[in-house]
Amino acid sequence: MRTRRTLPTALIAATAASGALTAATTATASPAPARTIEVSTATDLKAALTDASPGDTIHLADGTYSGNFKATVAASANSRITLTGSPKAVLKAGGGYGLHLNGAAYWTVKGLTVTGGQKGIMIDSARGVVVDTVTVHGLDMEGVHFRTSSRDGVIKNSRIYDTGNDDRGMGEGVYVGTANTLSDKSDNVQILGNTIGPDVGGEAIDLKEGTTGGKVSGNTFDGKGLTGNHFDDSWIDVKGNDYAIENNTGKNTLNNGYETHSQQSGWGCGTVFRGNKSTLTGATGDRQLAINVTNQSGSCKTTVYADNTVTGGRGLTNIPVTP
């Protein structure tokens, strides 16, 4: 038979105190509950962007928010920060960037409008950003830019038009990466179900060397307004590797529908074109192809499937078609 041992009173008290301290520490470490932050002025918006925590939603009332807006707080894949409003919630910049997500990983920007200024939505060093159902227009340069190794981003269901108003051929609708460098690894960006154009001064989409593995699917392009500056004469220019370009529809172009280029050795390779519909009626360039491939040699291959179609122009592509 065992004898039950009674702990000293002092030890019991110490144990209880320790448990209480542990409980208090755990409670202190628990994340704050997610909030919905209602915003109706530019001043309030700037404060909300600074003070937001993972899980929060910043909701914009309809109205015009004048200024340049910047977020630097990082969220997480399981606890995103959302900035949302209707198309009547308008961020209007007088110059610079309308909305700058700088290190603001795992944000969702949804519903609102960005206009004015140099560039619309700039995403720098921010993984997992989702841009959904926004309207971007009235800019001197590009509409939405994933830059500085902003991996795993998404832009979907959005409308981009009237960009590149400084007439320098820098008005791309969606821009991924950085020109003339391989250090910008803005990989796996998905561009899905958007309407881009008319009056987009550069390509609808420019996919730069150094970026890899993205998808461009289900978009509608209107190239009316292409300038031809800096060889901007197609809807998409693929200079990165291993992109899937599929089920897009385009009309109005100066020359080709889609192009690949090797700006640096080993890049502009591995693109797959599938199910795209191109109308080249009215094109006046030297090639007038739905899909113009400029490097098809060695290990640098592009695949064009037979389910791509073309109306007008001079043909589907300049490489053998895959059944």
Secondary structure, 3 states (H helix, E strand, C coil): CCCCCCCCHHHHHHHHHHHHHHHHHHHHHCCCCCCEEEECCHHHHHHHHHHCCCCCEEEECCEEEECCEEECCCCECCECEEEEECCCEEEEECCCEEEEEECCCCEEEECCEEEECCEEEEEECCCCCEEECCEEECCCCCCEEEECCCCCCEEECCEEECECCCCCCCCCCEEECCCCCCCCCCCCCEEECCEECCCECCCCEEECCCCECCEEECCEEECCCCCCHHHCCCCEEECCECCEEECCEEECCCCCCEEECCCCCCCCCCCEEECCEEECCCCCCCCCEEEEECCCECCECCEEECCCEEECCCEEECCCCEC
